[in-house]
Each structure stands twice: as structure tokens, then as C-alpha cells.
Amino acid sequence: MVNSQVLQVGPLSERFNANLAGRYAVAPLWQQPDPLRFLKEQGGQFELLVSSARFGCSAEQLQCLPNLRAICSFGVGYDPYPLELLRDRGIVISTTPDVLNDCVADLAMGLIIDSARQLAAADRFVREGQWLTGNYPLTRKVSGKKLGIVGLGRIGQAIVRRAEGFAMPVRYYKRRQDPGSPYGFEVDLLALARWADFLVLACPGGAATHHLIDRAVLEALGPEGTLINVARGSVVDQAALVAALLNGSLGGAGLDVFGGEPTVPAELFALPNVVLLPHVGSGTHETRLQMEELVLANLQAFIDKGELLTPL
């Protein structure tokens, strides 16, 4: 029988926090005056942990949880978790896949359109009264342009299905070729960047992809190319990205994620060819509710049967 007392690392929505506390005995770690001291003194009582791709669970925290058996995480990112330590200790972890695919893919497509057609900048142009003094400059077409995608998992596949509606040729880059994919596989990331008009990042974060998009990739994408990031800020060398956008060696960017969130480089604020969003890829009422429900369903399934519904 699994102990149903739950350690919650960080807050989610008020609705989720209330639902979780209404079903289980919950210890909200973020409300402790000294969270690490609390874990050192009380951590042995917890077999279940709820967290998110934002808060994760550090190796130091994990050392204070000797009886932990399962982590139920909100989101699809798993980079803030020490996966090797979890595997070594036999701790299972669930995420919330699939339910957010459509919203993240919709947003990625929106970033492609906005960064090319400069919708947000044109909106500001009207609001600030600048249309009274002249027309907005010409922008770039989206339909028929070449889409390169880094990562062809669930979200990546949803993005390219939308791109097909815009008659965009698609090629992709990932660690291994997907034999069932109808899209062109590119073994060389630089070659993909040189080919693409839009390079969309839909890959996991973590050490394996840290600064995968560096100055060389940005230069290969070039002054006519646009980078779209709905993955993780860590995937991009942010200093190199800012420099490329400022000096014109990169044509534009649509960014929903950043290194060091919520801080965003102020140098980007005035650029009309750059769209900046506050990490809202899954941020709709419908999707966030489904994600919350899946976290709770995973938690209850482990309590009842010792198995997770959507294990990583």
C-alpha cells in the first residue's frame, strides 16, 4: 500500500493546489521557511512527489527523500530532474504528454506567421498612431517556405502537420531517423539550417541539447532565416542569438522560451522581427485543465496499482 501523503515542490494553479490538497495529505514545500531543512527532517515520510517542468526536483532534494517511489510532473519537460539518480533508485516519473501537443503546435505556427508577417509589430504600429504618417513596411511570406524542425516527437509532428496546410516543404533533424516519417531526414544540423527558411525547435532540454543552436547554426540559417523556439531556452546559445539578431546575420526569431526565465534580453524589445512570449505554449484553459487532471490521474493510479499512466 502506497503512503498517500504527498510532497508538492512548487505551486501550480490555485485550482490544482486546491484539488490536490482536497484529495491527499499535502506538504507544500515552497511554503516552508527553510525547505531544505524541512526535507532533511521530514523527507523520510514521503513516497510521492508532485512537481512541474519549472520546479523539478534537484539531486540535493532527492537525497533527503530516501523513501520516494514516484514523481508526478506537470508538463512534458524532464530536464530539471536528475534522471540517472532516479533510475538508480528505481523511482518512476510521469509527465503530461499528448494533451498539450495541439496548443504548443498552434503557438509554434503562430510564431512562424507573426515573426514573418510582423503582426505584433504592425499592431503596435497602429496603436501608436504611426499609420497616420505612412504605411507599414513590407514583410515576408509564409506559405511555401521551407520548414526545418529540430525534434520530431509528438509536438514536432503536430507542428509539421500544420505546416503542410501552408504548403511548406519539411525536413527534420533528431538523434535517429524515424523510418516511418514521410519527411526528409537531415543528419547535419548545419545543412538543415542552411536549407530552411524557418528553423523550429521542438526538442527536449537538458545536457544533450544544451546550446545545440550555437553561432554556427544561426549563421547557417542566415539573414533570410527565422528561428522559432518552443522547446527550452537552454537549447539556444542566447548570447549568440541576441548578437545575430542585432547585427542582422539572422533574419528573425519567434521565442516562447528563454535562458534565465523570466528575464529576457532587453536588447530584443525594440526589434520588429522578433516575437517574445512568456512561455505560454500550453497556456490555454482547456489544455492546462487536461494537464492538471493527468497529473492527478497518474498520482491516483500509482497509489491504487503502483503504476503510472504516462511514465517517462
ABEGO torsion letter per residue (X at the ends): XBBABBBBABBBBAAAAAAAAAABBBBBAAABABAAAAAAAAAAABABBBBBAAAEBBAAAAAABAABABBBBBEABAAABBAAAAAAAGBBBBBBBGAAAAAAAAAAAAAAAAAAAGAAAAAAAAAAGAAAAEBBBBBBBABGBBBBBBEBBAAAAAAAAAAAAAGBBBBBBBABBBAABABBBBABAAAAAAABABBBBABBBEAAABGABBAAAAAAAEAABBBBBABBAAABBAAAAAAAAAAGABAEBBBABBBGOABBBAAAAABAABBBBBGAAABBAAAAAAAAAAAAAAAAAAAAAGBBABBX
